């Protein structure tokens, strides 16, 4: 599970940087909190499936 969290966090971070967004901007677009984005990127906790979908959109 830790490896999956690491991969997901790295991919979210990488794509956010490609889009030149900060945590707040991505959070606003995904209707999430900046803390949720940060926690996911830093592998601190798993995202709920509905939040993964929000970020992917």
mmJSON file of the N, C-alpha and C atoms, coordinates in Angstrom:
{"data_MODEL":{"atom_site":{
"group_PDB":["ATOM","ATOM","ATOM","ATOM","ATOM","ATOM","ATOM","ATOM","ATOM","ATOM","ATOM","ATOM","ATOM","ATOM","ATOM","ATOM","ATOM","ATOM","ATOM","ATOM","ATOM","ATOM","ATOM","ATOM","ATOM","ATOM","ATOM","ATOM","ATOM","ATOM","ATOM","ATOM","ATOM","ATOM","ATOM","ATOM","ATOM","ATOM","ATOM","ATOM","ATOM","ATOM","ATOM","ATOM","ATOM","ATOM","ATOM","ATOM","ATOM","ATOM","ATOM","ATOM","ATOM","ATOM","ATOM","ATOM","ATOM","ATOM","ATOM","ATOM","ATOM","ATOM","ATOM","ATOM","ATOM","ATOM","ATOM","ATOM","ATOM","ATOM","ATOM","ATOM","ATOM","ATOM","ATOM","ATOM","ATOM","ATOM","ATOM","ATOM","ATOM","ATOM","ATOM","ATOM","ATOM","ATOM","ATOM","ATOM","ATOM","ATOM","ATOM","ATOM","ATOM","ATOM","ATOM","ATOM","ATOM","ATOM","ATOM","ATOM","ATOM","ATOM","ATOM","ATOM","ATOM","ATOM","ATOM","ATOM","ATOM","ATOM","ATOM","ATOM","ATOM","ATOM","ATOM","ATOM","ATOM","ATOM","ATOM","ATOM","ATOM","ATOM","ATOM","ATOM","ATOM","ATOM","ATOM","ATOM","ATOM","ATOM","ATOM","ATOM","ATOM","ATOM","ATOM","ATOM","ATOM","ATOM","ATOM","ATOM","ATOM","ATOM","ATOM","ATOM","ATOM","ATOM","ATOM","ATOM","ATOM","ATOM","ATOM","ATOM","ATOM","ATOM","ATOM","ATOM","ATOM","ATOM","ATOM","ATOM","ATOM","ATOM","ATOM","ATOM","ATOM","ATOM","ATOM","ATOM","ATOM","ATOM","ATOM"],
"id":[1,2,3,4,5,6,7,8,9,10,11,12,13,14,15,16,17,18,19,20,21,22,23,24,25,26,27,28,29,30,31,32,33,34,35,36,37,38,39,40,41,42,43,44,45,46,47,48,49,50,51,52,53,54,55,56,57,58,59,60,61,62,63,64,65,66,67,68,69,70,71,72,73,74,75,76,77,78,79,80,81,82,83,84,85,86,87,88,89,90,91,92,93,94,95,96,97,98,99,100,101,102,103,104,105,106,107,108,109,110,111,112,113,114,115,116,117,118,119,120,121,122,123,124,125,126,127,128,129,130,131,132,133,134,135,136,137,138,139,140,141,142,143,144,145,146,147,148,149,150,151,152,153,154,155,156,157,158,159,160,161,162,163,164,165,166,167,168,169,170,171],
"type_symbol":["N","C","C","N","C","C","N","C","C","N","C","C","N","C","C","N","C","C","N","C","C","N","C","C","N","C","C","N","C","C","N","C","C","N","C","C","N","C","C","N","C","C","N","C","C","N","C","C","N","C","C","N","C","C","N","C","C","N","C","C","N","C","C","N","C","C","N","C","C","N","C","C","N","C","C","N","C","C","N","C","C","N","C","C","N","C","C","N","C","C","N","C","C","N","C","C","N","C","C","N","C","C","N","C","C","N","C","C","N","C","C","N","C","C","N","C","C","N","C","C","N","C","C","N","C","C","N","C","C","N","C","C","N","C","C","N","C","C","N","C","C","N","C","C","N","C","C","N","C","C","N","C","C","N","C","C","N","C","C","N","C","C","N","C","C","N","C","C","N","C","C"],
"label_atom_id":["N","CA","C","N","CA","C","N","CA","C","N","CA","C","N","CA","C","N","CA","C","N","CA","C","N","CA","C","N","CA","C","N","CA","C","N","CA","C","N","CA","C","N","CA","C","N","CA","C","N","CA","C","N","CA","C","N","CA","C","N","CA","C","N","CA","C","N","CA","C","N","CA","C","N","CA","C","N","CA","C","N","CA","C","N","CA","C","N","CA","C","N","CA","C","N","CA","C","N","CA","C","N","CA","C","N","CA","C","N","CA","C","N","CA","C","N","CA","C","N","CA","C","N","CA","C","N","CA","C","N","CA","C","N","CA","C","N","CA","C","N","CA","C","N","CA","C","N","CA","C","N","CA","C","N","CA","C","N","CA","C","N","CA","C","N","CA","C","N","CA","C","N","CA","C","N","CA","C","N","CA","C","N","CA","C","N","CA","C","N","CA","C","N","CA","C","N","CA","C"],
"label_alt_id":[null,null,null,null,null,null,null,null,null,null,null,null,null,null,null,null,null,null,null,null,null,null,null,null,null,null,null,null,null,null,null,null,null,null,null,null,null,null,null,null,null,null,null,null,null,null,null,null,null,null,null,null,null,null,null,null,null,null,null,null,null,null,null,null,null,null,null,null,null,null,null,null,null,null,null,null,null,null,null,null,null,null,null,null,null,null,null,null,null,null,null,null,null,null,null,null,null,null,null,null,null,null,null,null,null,null,null,null,null,null,null,null,null,null,null,null,null,null,null,null,null,null,null,null,null,null,null,null,null,null,null,null,null,null,null,null,null,null,null,null,null,null,null,null,null,null,null,null,null,null,null,null,null,null,null,null,null,null,null,null,null,null,null,null,null,null,null,null,null,null,null],
"label_comp_id":["UNK","UNK","UNK","UNK","UNK","UNK","UNK","UNK","UNK","UNK","UNK","UNK","UNK","UNK","UNK","UNK","UNK","UNK","UNK","UNK","UNK","UNK","UNK","UNK","UNK","UNK","UNK","UNK","UNK","UNK","UNK","UNK","UNK","UNK","UNK","UNK","UNK","UNK","UNK","UNK","UNK","UNK","UNK","UNK","UNK","UNK","UNK","UNK","UNK","UNK","UNK","UNK","UNK","UNK","UNK","UNK","UNK","UNK","UNK","UNK","UNK","UNK","UNK","UNK","UNK","UNK","UNK","UNK","UNK","UNK","UNK","UNK","UNK","UNK","UNK","UNK","UNK","UNK","UNK","UNK","UNK","UNK","UNK","UNK","UNK","UNK","UNK","UNK","UNK","UNK","UNK","UNK","UNK","UNK","UNK","UNK","UNK","UNK","UNK","UNK","UNK","UNK","UNK","UNK","UNK","UNK","UNK","UNK","UNK","UNK","UNK","UNK","UNK","UNK","UNK","UNK","UNK","UNK","UNK","UNK","UNK","UNK","UNK","UNK","UNK","UNK","UNK","UNK","UNK","UNK","UNK","UNK","UNK","UNK","UNK","UNK","UNK","UNK","UNK","UNK","UNK","UNK","UNK","UNK","UNK","UNK","UNK","UNK","UNK","UNK","UNK","UNK","UNK","UNK","UNK","UNK","UNK","UNK","UNK","UNK","UNK","UNK","UNK","UNK","UNK","UNK","UNK","UNK","UNK","UNK","UNK"],
"label_asym_id":["A","A","A","A","A","A","A","A","A","A","A","A","A","A","A","A","A","A","A","A","A","A","A","A","A","A","A","A","A","A","A","A","A","A","A","A","A","A","A","A","A","A","A","A","A","A","A","A","A","A","A","A","A","A","A","A","A","A","A","A","A","A","A","A","A","A","A","A","A","A","A","A","A","A","A","A","A","A","A","A","A","A","A","A","A","A","A","A","A","A","A","A","A","A","A","A","A","A","A","A","A","A","A","A","A","A","A","A","A","A","A","A","A","A","A","A","A","A","A","A","A","A","A","A","A","A","A","A","A","A","A","A","A","A","A","A","A","A","A","A","A","A","A","A","A","A","A","A","A","A","A","A","A","A","A","A","A","A","A","A","A","A","A","A","A","A","A","A","A","A","A"],
"label_entity_id":["1","1","1","1","1","1","1","1","1","1","1","1","1","1","1","1","1","1","1","1","1","1","1","1","1","1","1","1","1","1","1","1","1","1","1","1","1","1","1","1","1","1","1","1","1","1","1","1","1","1","1","1","1","1","1","1","1","1","1","1","1","1","1","1","1","1","1","1","1","1","1","1","1","1","1","1","1","1","1","1","1","1","1","1","1","1","1","1","1","1","1","1","1","1","1","1","1","1","1","1","1","1","1","1","1","1","1","1","1","1","1","1","1","1","1","1","1","1","1","1","1","1","1","1","1","1","1","1","1","1","1","1","1","1","1","1","1","1","1","1","1","1","1","1","1","1","1","1","1","1","1","1","1","1","1","1","1","1","1","1","1","1","1","1","1","1","1","1","1","1","1"],
"label_seq_id":[1,1,1,2,2,2,3,3,3,4,4,4,5,5,5,6,6,6,7,7,7,8,8,8,9,9,9,10,10,10,11,11,11,12,12,12,13,13,13,14,14,14,15,15,15,16,16,16,17,17,17,18,18,18,19,19,19,20,20,20,21,21,21,22,22,22,23,23,23,24,24,24,25,25,25,26,26,26,27,27,27,28,28,28,29,29,29,30,30,30,31,31,31,32,32,32,33,33,33,34,34,34,35,35,35,36,36,36,37,37,37,38,38,38,39,39,39,40,40,40,41,41,41,42,42,42,43,43,43,44,44,44,45,45,45,46,46,46,47,47,47,48,48,48,49,49,49,50,50,50,51,51,51,52,52,52,53,53,53,54,54,54,55,55,55,56,56,56,57,57,57],
"pdbx_PDB_ins_code":[null,null,null,null,null,null,null,null,null,null,null,null,null,null,null,null,null,null,null,null,null,null,null,null,null,null,null,null,null,null,null,null,null,null,null,null,null,null,null,null,null,null,null,null,null,null,null,null,null,null,null,null,null,null,null,null,null,null,null,null,null,null,null,null,null,null,null,null,null,null,null,null,null,null,null,null,null,null,null,null,null,null,null,null,null,null,null,null,null,null,null,null,null,null,null,null,null,null,null,null,null,null,null,null,null,null,null,null,null,null,null,null,null,null,null,null,null,null,null,null,null,null,null,null,null,null,null,null,null,null,null,null,null,null,null,null,null,null,null,null,null,null,null,null,null,null,null,null,null,null,null,null,null,null,null,null,null,null,null,null,null,null,null,null,null,null,null,null,null,null,null],
"Cartn_x":[0.826,0.0,0.864,1.969,2.832,3.404,3.753,4.286,3.241,1.998,0.92,0.714,0.73,0.591,1.727,2.931,4.096,3.939,3.542,3.367,2.268,1.154,0.052,0.477,1.122,1.568,2.548,3.473,4.455,3.788,2.791,2.118,1.269,0.588,-0.193,0.74,1.837,2.813,3.349,3.753,4.336,3.363,2.134,1.145,0.751,0.684,0.375,1.459,2.706,3.815,3.791,3.451,3.354,2.299,1.234,0.154,0.447,1.569,1.994,0.936,0.442,-0.536,0.093,-0.34,0.072,-1.02,-0.793,-1.771,-3.152,-3.174,-4.44,-5.209,-4.496,-5.152,-5.726,-4.951,-5.455,-6.626,-6.503,-7.579,-8.865,-8.74,-9.922,-10.562,-9.749,-10.268,-10.934,-10.396,-10.91,-11.965,-12.238,-13.188,-12.758,-11.475,-10.883,-10.121,-9.575,-8.758,-7.294,-6.539,-5.101,-4.416,-4.902,-4.321,-4.503,-5.636,-5.875,-4.873,-4.643,-3.676,-2.28,-1.909,-0.588,-0.395,-1.383,-1.285,-1.12,-1.817,-1.705,-0.315,0.196,1.514,2.637,2.452,3.484,3.281,2.375,2.124,1.657,1.01,0.587,-0.709,-1.573,-2.8,-3.345,-4.119,-4.727,-5.929,-6.152,-7.321,-8.532,-9.687,-10.927,-11.136,-11.747,-11.925,-12.584,-13.583,-14.251,-13.311,-12.359,-11.394,-10.358,-10.014,-9.111,-9.777,-11.048,-11.784,-11.82,-12.035,-12.054,-10.72,-9.628,-8.301,-8.063,-8.5,-8.29,-9.03,-10.152,-10.919,-10.181],
"Cartn_y":[-1.199,0.0,1.254,1.234,2.405,2.737,1.711,1.941,2.592,2.177,2.761,4.225,4.525,5.91,6.773,6.238,6.96,7.266,6.274,6.471,7.476,7.363,8.308,9.729,9.873,11.194,11.813,11.007,11.503,11.93,11.18,11.504,12.764,12.915,14.131,15.334,15.216,16.31,16.651,15.644,15.849,16.544,16.066,16.664,18.07,18.287,19.625,20.603,20.182,21.037,21.291,20.27,20.442,21.48,21.498,22.461,23.822,23.895,25.121,25.618,24.672,24.992,24.811,25.622,25.387,24.563,24.196,23.37,24.025,25.315,26.021,26.021,26.224,26.261,24.9,23.837,22.504,22.164,22.499,22.226,22.937,24.172,24.922,24.27,23.887,23.245,21.906,21.176,19.847,19.892,21.089,21.261,20.447,20.544,19.892,20.937,20.538,21.468,21.353,22.428,22.342,21.284,21.078,20.079,18.669,18.426,17.116,16.863,17.88,17.755,17.515,18.307,18.185,16.813,16.348,15.033,13.918,14.023,13.0,13.022,14.209,14.323,13.853,14.045,13.677,12.274,11.514,10.114,9.957,10.971,10.906,10.12,10.159,9.378,9.105,8.058,7.686,8.585,8.845,9.621,8.718,9.275,8.551,8.477,7.413,7.265,8.472,9.063,10.226,11.43,11.537,12.633,12.397,11.158,10.837,11.266,10.967,11.353,12.866,13.591,15.056,15.598,15.044,15.513,15.168,13.987,13.579,14.465,14.994,15.868,17.154],
"Cartn_z":[0.0,0.0,0.0,0.752,0.796,-0.574,-1.336,-2.678,-3.571,-3.446,-4.225,-3.84,-2.549,-2.09,-2.622,-2.604,-3.105,-4.592,-5.363,-6.804,-7.104,-6.395,-6.621,-6.254,-5.116,-4.684,-5.666,-6.142,-7.116,-8.421,-8.845,-10.104,-9.965,-8.843,-8.612,-8.607,-7.885,-7.811,-9.2,-9.944,-11.267,-12.213,-12.235,-13.138,-12.69,-11.38,-10.883,-11.311,-11.217,-11.629,-13.137,-13.932,-15.386,-15.742,-14.976,-15.213,-14.582,-13.873,-13.186,-12.2,-11.394,-10.372,-8.998,-8.043,-6.657,-5.972,-4.714,-3.997,-3.975,-3.724,-3.608,-4.924,-6.027,-7.334,-7.721,-7.495,-7.797,-6.88,-5.624,-4.666,-5.074,-5.504,-5.937,-7.162,-8.129,-9.338,-9.027,-8.051,-7.714,-6.603,-6.091,-4.99,-3.761,-3.45,-2.287,-1.49,-0.359,0.423,-0.001,0.146,-0.134,0.734,1.945,2.83,2.274,1.615,1.009,-0.108,-0.932,-2.03,-1.461,-0.484,0.122,0.767,1.508,2.155,1.136,0.025,-1.019,-1.643,-1.921,-2.542,-1.62,-0.34,0.632,1.192,0.609,0.967,2.408,2.955,4.348,4.53,3.518,3.612,2.216,2.132,0.854,0.588,-0.671,-1.065,-1.182,-0.911,-1.148,-2.655,-3.139,-4.596,-5.262,-4.614,-5.22,-5.324,-4.41,-4.486,-5.58,-5.821,-6.94,-8.235,-8.378,-9.597,-9.748,-8.668,-8.732,-9.228,-8.75,-9.166,-10.638,-11.058,-12.444,-13.432,-13.022,-13.914,-14.135],
"occupancy":[1.0,1.0,1.0,1.0,1.0,1.0,1.0,1.0,1.0,1.0,1.0,1.0,1.0,1.0,1.0,1.0,1.0,1.0,1.0,1.0,1.0,1.0,1.0,1.0,1.0,1.0,1.0,1.0,1.0,1.0,1.0,1.0,1.0,1.0,1.0,1.0,1.0,1.0,1.0,1.0,1.0,1.0,1.0,1.0,1.0,1.0,1.0,1.0,1.0,1.0,1.0,1.0,1.0,1.0,1.0,1.0,1.0,1.0,1.0,1.0,1.0,1.0,1.0,1.0,1.0,1.0,1.0,1.0,1.0,1.0,1.0,1.0,1.0,1.0,1.0,1.0,1.0,1.0,1.0,1.0,1.0,1.0,1.0,1.0,1.0,1.0,1.0,1.0,1.0,1.0,1.0,1.0,1.0,1.0,1.0,1.0,1.0,1.0,1.0,1.0,1.0,1.0,1.0,1.0,1.0,1.0,1.0,1.0,1.0,1.0,1.0,1.0,1.0,1.0,1.0,1.0,1.0,1.0,1.0,1.0,1.0,1.0,1.0,1.0,1.0,1.0,1.0,1.0,1.0,1.0,1.0,1.0,1.0,1.0,1.0,1.0,1.0,1.0,1.0,1.0,1.0,1.0,1.0,1.0,1.0,1.0,1.0,1.0,1.0,1.0,1.0,1.0,1.0,1.0,1.0,1.0,1.0,1.0,1.0,1.0,1.0,1.0,1.0,1.0,1.0,1.0,1.0,1.0,1.0,1.0,1.0],
"B_iso_or_equiv":[0.0,0.0,0.0,0.0,0.0,0.0,0.0,0.0,0.0,0.0,0.0,0.0,0.0,0.0,0.0,0.0,0.0,0.0,0.0,0.0,0.0,0.0,0.0,0.0,0.0,0.0,0.0,0.0,0.0,0.0,0.0,0.0,0.0,0.0,0.0,0.0,0.0,0.0,0.0,0.0,0.0,0.0,0.0,0.0,0.0,0.0,0.0,0.0,0.0,0.0,0.0,0.0,0.0,0.0,0.0,0.0,0.0,0.0,0.0,0.0,0.0,0.0,0.0,0.0,0.0,0.0,0.0,0.0,0.0,0.0,0.0,0.0,0.0,0.0,0.0,0.0,0.0,0.0,0.0,0.0,0.0,0.0,0.0,0.0,0.0,0.0,0.0,0.0,0.0,0.0,0.0,0.0,0.0,0.0,0.0,0.0,0.0,0.0,0.0,0.0,0.0,0.0,0.0,0.0,0.0,0.0,0.0,0.0,0.0,0.0,0.0,0.0,0.0,0.0,0.0,0.0,0.0,0.0,0.0,0.0,0.0,0.0,0.0,0.0,0.0,0.0,0.0,0.0,0.0,0.0,0.0,0.0,0.0,0.0,0.0,0.0,0.0,0.0,0.0,0.0,0.0,0.0,0.0,0.0,0.0,0.0,0.0,0.0,0.0,0.0,0.0,0.0,0.0,0.0,0.0,0.0,0.0,0.0,0.0,0.0,0.0,0.0,0.0,0.0,0.0,0.0,0.0,0.0,0.0,0.0,0.0],
"pdbx_formal_charge":[null,null,null,null,null,null,null,null,null,null,null,null,null,null,null,null,null,null,null,null,null,null,null,null,null,null,null,null,null,null,null,null,null,null,null,null,null,null,null,null,null,null,null,null,null,null,null,null,null,null,null,null,null,null,null,null,null,null,null,null,null,null,null,null,null,null,null,null,null,null,null,null,null,null,null,null,null,null,null,null,null,null,null,null,null,null,null,null,null,null,null,null,null,null,null,null,null,null,null,null,null,null,null,null,null,null,null,null,null,null,null,null,null,null,null,null,null,null,null,null,null,null,null,null,null,null,null,null,null,null,null,null,null,null,null,null,null,null,null,null,null,null,null,null,null,null,null,null,null,null,null,null,null,null,null,null,null,null,null,null,null,null,null,null,null,null,null,null,null,null,null],
"auth_seq_id":[1,1,1,2,2,2,3,3,3,4,4,4,5,5,5,6,6,6,7,7,7,8,8,8,9,9,9,10,10,10,11,11,11,12,12,12,13,13,13,14,14,14,15,15,15,16,16,16,17,17,17,18,18,18,19,19,19,20,20,20,21,21,21,22,22,22,23,23,23,24,24,24,25,25,25,26,26,26,27,27,27,28,28,28,29,29,29,30,30,30,31,31,31,32,32,32,33,33,33,34,34,34,35,35,35,36,36,36,37,37,37,38,38,38,39,39,39,40,40,40,41,41,41,42,42,42,43,43,43,44,44,44,45,45,45,46,46,46,47,47,47,48,48,48,49,49,49,50,50,50,51,51,51,52,52,52,53,53,53,54,54,54,55,55,55,56,56,56,57,57,57],
"auth_comp_id":["UNK","UNK","UNK","UNK","UNK","UNK","UNK","UNK","UNK","UNK","UNK","UNK","UNK","UNK","UNK","UNK","UNK","UNK","UNK","UNK","UNK","UNK","UNK","UNK","UNK","UNK","UNK","UNK","UNK","UNK","UNK","UNK","UNK","UNK","UNK","UNK","UNK","UNK","UNK","UNK","UNK","UNK","UNK","UNK","UNK","UNK","UNK","UNK","UNK","UNK","UNK","UNK","UNK","UNK","UNK","UNK","UNK","UNK","UNK","UNK","UNK","UNK","UNK","UNK","UNK","UNK","UNK","UNK","UNK","UNK","UNK","UNK","UNK","UNK","UNK","UNK","UNK","UNK","UNK","UNK","UNK","UNK","UNK","UNK","UNK","UNK","UNK","UNK","UNK","UNK","UNK","UNK","UNK","UNK","UNK","UNK","UNK","UNK","UNK","UNK","UNK","UNK","UNK","UNK","UNK","UNK","UNK","UNK","UNK","UNK","UNK","UNK","UNK","UNK","UNK","UNK","UNK","UNK","UNK","UNK","UNK","UNK","UNK","UNK","UNK","UNK","UNK","UNK","UNK","UNK","UNK","UNK","UNK","UNK","UNK","UNK","UNK","UNK","UNK","UNK","UNK","UNK","UNK","UNK","UNK","UNK","UNK","UNK","UNK","UNK","UNK","UNK","UNK","UNK","UNK","UNK","UNK","UNK","UNK","UNK","UNK","UNK","UNK","UNK","UNK","UNK","UNK","UNK","UNK","UNK","UNK"],
"auth_asym_id":["A","A","A","A","A","A","A","A","A","A","A","A","A","A","A","A","A","A","A","A","A","A","A","A","A","A","A","A","A","A","A","A","A","A","A","A","A","A","A","A","A","A","A","A","A","A","A","A","A","A","A","A","A","A","A","A","A","A","A","A","A","A","A","A","A","A","A","A","A","A","A","A","A","A","A","A","A","A","A","A","A","A","A","A","A","A","A","A","A","A","A","A","A","A","A","A","A","A","A","A","A","A","A","A","A","A","A","A","A","A","A","A","A","A","A","A","A","A","A","A","A","A","A","A","A","A","A","A","A","A","A","A","A","A","A","A","A","A","A","A","A","A","A","A","A","A","A","A","A","A","A","A","A","A","A","A","A","A","A","A","A","A","A","A","A","A","A","A","A","A","A"],
"auth_atom_id":["N","CA","C","N","CA","C","N","CA","C","N","CA","C","N","CA","C","N","CA","C","N","CA","C","N","CA","C","N","CA","C","N","CA","C","N","CA","C","N","CA","C","N","CA","C","N","CA","C","N","CA","C","N","CA","C","N","CA","C","N","CA","C","N","CA","C","N","CA","C","N","CA","C","N","CA","C","N","CA","C","N","CA","C","N","CA","C","N","CA","C","N","CA","C","N","CA","C","N","CA","C","N","CA","C","N","CA","C","N","CA","C","N","CA","C","N","CA","C","N","CA","C","N","CA","C","N","CA","C","N","CA","C","N","CA","C","N","CA","C","N","CA","C","N","CA","C","N","CA","C","N","CA","C","N","CA","C","N","CA","C","N","CA","C","N","CA","C","N","CA","C","N","CA","C","N","CA","C","N","CA","C","N","CA","C","N","CA","C","N","CA","C","N","CA","C","N","CA","C"],
"pdbx_PDB_model_num":[1,1,1,1,1,1,1,1,1,1,1,1,1,1,1,1,1,1,1,1,1,1,1,1,1,1,1,1,1,1,1,1,1,1,1,1,1,1,1,1,1,1,1,1,1,1,1,1,1,1,1,1,1,1,1,1,1,1,1,1,1,1,1,1,1,1,1,1,1,1,1,1,1,1,1,1,1,1,1,1,1,1,1,1,1,1,1,1,1,1,1,1,1,1,1,1,1,1,1,1,1,1,1,1,1,1,1,1,1,1,1,1,1,1,1,1,1,1,1,1,1,1,1,1,1,1,1,1,1,1,1,1,1,1,1,1,1,1,1,1,1,1,1,1,1,1,1,1,1,1,1,1,1,1,1,1,1,1,1,1,1,1,1,1,1,1,1,1,1,1,1]
}}}
